[in-house]
Amino acid sequence: MRTKTLVRVGVVAAAAVVLGWPAWAAVVWARYGHVGRQTIRDRLVDRYLPAYEVSETHETRVEAPAALTYAATTATGLEASPVVRAIIRTRERLLGVRGAHPWPPGGIPAQLQAWGWGALAEEPGRVVILGAVTQPWEGDVQFSAISPDGFAAFNDPGFVKIVVAISVESVGLDSSTARVHTRVATTDATARARFRRYWAAFSPGILLIRRATLHEVKREAERRNTGIADERGPRSSSPPRQQARSAR
């Protein structure tokens, strides 16, 4: 009975994917470019990509100080998540990429730069902003860095400009918020049309990568924080205050 139940659940899940994905793609394609109003404007990101067609923000609460959480972003690689590995490999198969590319060493910012992204700005311990121009619909996608001074003005036809801001915000003494903010803009009508189709088809996996990556950052930061707390040991209770005897 248990085996039959699992098979039924698997069939239902597969059917949901098959039927749900086209519906998702149709909605995303129709809504492409309609970016809602953001409560908080990121002035640092505005400097490099003030006009954009896609804007996505993912964040998670972390039970660790901001310094530990930021350190986790620079130490945790994308390959730490089995979900990310599966999505990347699936994309490669769907787009006909032959041979798996090795994962560069280091954390997320270092890996992106190893793949061709450029560092646009950084406030150590708080935020790093990375940018690239690319043609993501290509199977063996290539990323190219543009200087911080030239990124906003870059408009060569046929390209997509992407900015990713990885930031950490303190929430009290022992908690923080890790955030990934992504913006995308195209340089001409042809690139817009091609990227619109690509985003409609692949955005579920791309957004899931953001969530899975933040999950790994959260887990690593909280693991480090627990280790520090264990090293400190339990807090010793202060001895009871003795009452002073009044001299007569």
Backbone torsions as a table, in degrees:
resi	resn	phi	psi	omega
1	MET	NA	-41.4	-178.4
2	ARG	-63.9	-41.1	179.9
3	THR	-63.1	-43.3	179.0
4	LYS	-62.8	-39.3	179.5
5	THR	-63.6	-43.8	179.7
6	LEU	-63.3	-39.3	178.7
7	VAL	-63.6	-42.8	179.6
8	ARG	-63.4	-42.6	178.4
9	VAL	-61.5	-41.5	178.9
10	GLY	-63.3	-41.0	179.0
11	VAL	-65.0	-43.4	179.3
12	VAL	-62.9	-43.5	-180.0
13	ALA	-62.8	-43.1	179.0
14	ALA	-63.9	-40.5	178.6
15	ALA	-64.8	-38.4	178.7
16	ALA	-62.0	-40.5	178.8
17	VAL	-65.6	-47.1	-177.4
18	VAL	-62.5	-42.5	-177.6
19	LEU	-82.2	-32.8	-175.5
20	GLY	-79.3	-34.7	-177.2
21	TRP	-60.1	-48.9	177.4
22	PRO	-59.2	-37.4	178.9
23	ALA	-65.5	-44.1	177.0
24	TRP	-58.9	-47.9	-178.0
25	ALA	-60.5	-39.3	-179.6
26	ALA	-65.5	-41.6	179.7
27	VAL	-67.0	-45.5	-179.2
28	VAL	-63.2	-41.4	179.2
29	TRP	-62.1	-43.2	-177.8
30	ALA	-67.8	-34.3	-176.0
31	ARG	-92.8	1.4	-175.9
32	TYR	-58.0	133.3	178.1
33	GLY	89.1	-11.5	179.3
34	HIS	-92.3	81.2	-177.8
35	VAL	-84.7	125.9	-179.4
36	GLY	-71.7	164.3	178.5
37	ARG	-67.0	135.1	178.6
38	GLN	-96.2	137.7	-180.0
39	THR	-65.0	-42.1	-177.9
40	ILE	-119.6	124.5	175.7
41	ARG	-85.7	137.0	178.1
42	ASP	-96.3	100.1	-175.2
43	ARG	-64.6	-33.2	-179.4
44	LEU	-67.3	-40.9	177.7
45	VAL	-71.5	-36.2	178.2
46	ASP	-55.9	-30.1	-178.7
47	ARG	-62.2	-30.2	-174.4
48	TYR	-106.4	-26.7	179.4
49	LEU	-147.5	75.2	-176.9
50	PRO	-72.7	-28.8	178.0
51	ALA	-114.1	133.1	-173.5
52	TYR	-153.7	162.4	-178.3
53	GLU	-109.5	-20.3	177.4
54	VAL	-132.6	135.5	176.0
55	SER	-142.2	118.7	-178.8
56	GLU	-131.7	134.1	177.6
57	THR	-125.9	128.8	175.9
58	HIS	-125.6	139.1	-179.9
59	GLU	-148.9	160.7	178.9
60	THR	-148.4	145.3	176.9
61	ARG	-81.0	134.0	-177.5
62	VAL	-122.6	130.2	178.3
63	GLU	-87.0	68.3	178.5
64	ALA	-161.9	151.7	177.4
65	PRO	-60.4	156.6	-176.2
66	ALA	-58.2	-38.9	-178.5
67	ALA	-61.8	-41.8	178.6
68	LEU	-68.0	-39.0	-180.0
69	THR	-65.8	-42.5	178.9
70	TYR	-65.0	-39.7	177.2
71	ALA	-61.8	-34.1	178.8
72	ALA	-66.2	-33.7	178.6
73	THR	-67.3	-28.9	-179.5
74	THR	-89.4	-4.9	-179.1
75	ALA	-113.9	-20.2	-175.2
76	THR	-94.9	120.0	178.7
77	GLY	-87.0	159.1	179.8
78	LEU	-60.8	-31.1	-177.3
79	GLU	-70.9	-7.4	178.2
80	ALA	-63.9	-24.0	-179.3
81	SER	-98.0	122.2	175.4
82	PRO	-62.8	-28.2	178.1
83	VAL	-65.5	-44.8	179.5
84	VAL	-63.8	-44.0	179.2
85	ARG	-58.5	-42.9	-178.8
86	ALA	-65.9	-41.0	-179.0
87	ILE	-66.2	-44.9	-179.8
88	ILE	-60.9	-45.2	-178.6
89	ARG	-67.1	-36.6	178.1
90	THR	-64.5	-43.2	177.8
91	ARG	-59.7	-42.7	-179.4
92	GLU	-61.3	-40.5	179.5
93	ARG	-68.2	-43.3	-178.5
94	LEU	-63.5	-34.2	-178.2
95	LEU	-97.6	9.3	172.6
96	GLY	74.1	29.6	177.5
97	VAL	-79.1	129.4	-179.1
98	ARG	-98.8	126.8	178.6
99	GLY	83.5	133.4	-179.8
100	ALA	-81.7	135.2	177.5
101	HIS	-80.7	141.1	178.9
102	PRO	-70.3	153.1	177.5
103	TRP	-83.4	126.4	177.7
104	PRO	-65.8	153.6	178.0
105	PRO	-72.8	163.9	175.6
106	GLY	97.6	-178.1	179.3
107	GLY	-84.6	-170.8	-172.8
108	ILE	-57.8	-50.7	-179.6
109	PRO	-60.2	-41.0	-179.9
110	ALA	-66.2	-39.3	179.9
111	GLN	-66.4	-43.1	178.7
112	LEU	-61.2	-40.8	178.9
113	GLN	-68.2	-33.9	176.2
114	ALA	-65.1	-28.2	178.3
115	TRP	-85.5	-1.0	175.0
116	GLY	117.6	-7.8	178.3
117	TRP	-67.8	156.3	177.6
118	GLY	-115.2	148.4	175.6
119	ALA	-82.0	118.6	-179.2
120	LEU	-89.9	-38.0	-179.3
121	ALA	-163.6	157.6	176.7
122	GLU	-154.4	137.8	167.5
123	GLU	-115.5	100.4	-171.7
124	PRO	-50.0	131.3	179.0
125	GLY	83.8	-5.5	-177.8
126	ARG	-127.5	-50.2	-175.5
127	VAL	-155.2	144.1	169.7
128	VAL	-129.7	134.5	-178.3
129	ILE	-115.3	125.0	-178.1
130	LEU	-118.7	146.8	-179.6
131	GLY	-141.2	155.2	178.6
132	ALA	-157.5	155.3	168.1
133	VAL	-112.4	142.5	-171.7
134	THR	-161.3	176.0	171.6
135	GLN	-129.4	82.3	-169.3
136	PRO	-64.3	-17.6	178.5
137	TRP	-72.7	-12.5	175.4
138	GLU	-73.4	142.7	-178.9
139	GLY	-60.9	-58.3	178.1
140	ASP	-89.7	76.7	-170.9
141	VAL	-65.6	139.6	178.8
142	GLN	-117.8	138.4	177.5
143	PHE	-112.4	140.2	179.8
144	SER	-126.9	136.6	179.5
145	ALA	-86.1	143.7	173.0
146	ILE	-120.8	142.9	-178.9
147	SER	-60.0	150.6	178.5
148	PRO	-54.9	-35.9	-179.2
149	ASP	-71.5	-26.5	-175.8
150	GLY	-104.9	-4.0	-172.9
151	PHE	-64.6	-49.1	-176.2
152	ALA	-61.7	-34.3	-175.7
153	ALA	-86.0	-11.3	-177.9
154	PHE	-60.3	126.2	-178.9
155	ASN	-145.9	28.6	175.4
156	ASP	-58.2	134.2	-176.2
157	PRO	-65.4	147.7	173.5
158	GLY	89.5	13.9	-175.6
159	PHE	-123.0	163.3	173.7
160	VAL	-117.3	134.1	175.8
161	LYS	-105.2	130.5	-178.3
162	ILE	-126.2	134.6	174.1
163	VAL	-123.7	130.9	176.7
164	VAL	-123.5	124.4	176.6
165	ALA	-110.3	119.8	177.5
166	ILE	-106.5	115.5	-173.1
167	SER	-134.6	160.0	176.8
168	VAL	-133.7	132.6	-179.5
169	GLU	-122.2	131.9	-179.5
170	SER	-72.0	137.5	175.1
171	VAL	-127.9	86.7	-174.3
172	GLY	78.9	-168.0	-175.1
173	LEU	-79.1	-35.6	-171.7
174	ASP	-118.8	15.8	179.6
175	SER	-137.1	160.7	-179.6
176	SER	-158.1	169.3	176.0
177	THR	-120.7	123.6	174.6
178	ALA	-96.8	135.0	-172.6
179	ARG	-138.1	141.5	172.7
180	VAL	-124.2	117.6	-179.5
181	HIS	-115.2	125.2	-175.9
182	THR	-121.7	134.5	173.4
183	ARG	-127.5	146.3	-178.9
184	VAL	-135.6	138.3	174.2
185	ALA	-141.7	147.6	177.3
186	THR	-105.8	159.2	-173.3
187	THR	-96.7	-13.7	176.9
188	ASP	-160.4	177.1	-175.3
189	ALA	-64.5	-36.8	-179.7
190	THR	-65.3	-46.1	178.6
191	ALA	-63.8	-38.0	179.4
192	ARG	-61.7	-45.4	-179.0
193	ALA	-64.0	-42.3	-178.3
194	ARG	-70.0	-42.2	-179.9
195	PHE	-70.4	-32.7	178.0
196	ARG	-59.6	-43.6	177.5
197	ARG	-66.3	-43.1	-179.9
198	TYR	-61.8	-46.4	-177.9
199	TRP	-64.6	-38.9	178.5
200	ALA	-61.4	-38.5	-176.5
201	ALA	-82.4	-38.9	-169.5
202	PHE	-108.3	-4.1	-177.1
203	SER	-59.6	-34.1	177.9
204	PRO	-57.6	-43.9	179.2
205	GLY	-68.8	-39.2	-179.7
206	ILE	-63.9	-43.8	179.6
207	LEU	-68.3	-35.4	178.4
208	LEU	-66.6	-33.7	176.0
209	ILE	-59.8	-42.7	179.3
210	ARG	-60.7	-46.5	-178.2
211	ARG	-65.5	-44.1	-178.9
212	ALA	-65.7	-37.5	179.1
213	THR	-65.4	-44.3	177.3
214	LEU	-62.5	-35.4	176.7
215	HIS	-60.9	-42.3	179.5
216	GLU	-68.9	-38.1	176.3
217	VAL	-62.0	-45.4	178.9
218	LYS	-59.0	-46.7	-177.9
219	ARG	-64.1	-41.5	-179.8
220	GLU	-67.3	-43.4	-179.9
221	ALA	-63.7	-43.2	-179.4
222	GLU	-70.3	-32.1	175.1
223	ARG	-63.5	-43.9	178.9
224	ARG	-65.1	-40.7	-179.1
225	ASN	-65.0	-39.5	177.2
226	THR	-65.0	-38.7	178.7
227	GLY	-63.6	-39.9	178.5
228	ILE	-66.1	-41.3	179.1
229	ALA	-63.9	-37.7	178.9
230	ASP	-66.8	-36.8	179.6
231	GLU	-66.8	-34.8	179.4
232	ARG	-70.4	-29.7	-179.4
233	GLY	79.4	175.3	-179.3
234	PRO	-67.7	146.4	178.4
235	ARG	-71.5	131.5	-179.9
236	SER	-79.3	135.5	-179.7
237	SER	-78.8	140.8	-179.0
238	SER	-73.7	142.6	-178.7
239	PRO	-63.7	148.4	179.8
240	PRO	-61.6	142.5	-179.1
241	ARG	-73.2	127.5	179.7
242	GLN	-81.2	138.2	179.2
243	GLN	-77.8	130.5	-179.4
244	ALA	-76.2	135.8	177.6
245	ARG	-81.4	131.7	179.6
246	SER	-84.4	129.3	-178.5
247	ALA	-78.1	139.6	179.4
248	ARG	-111.1	NA	NA
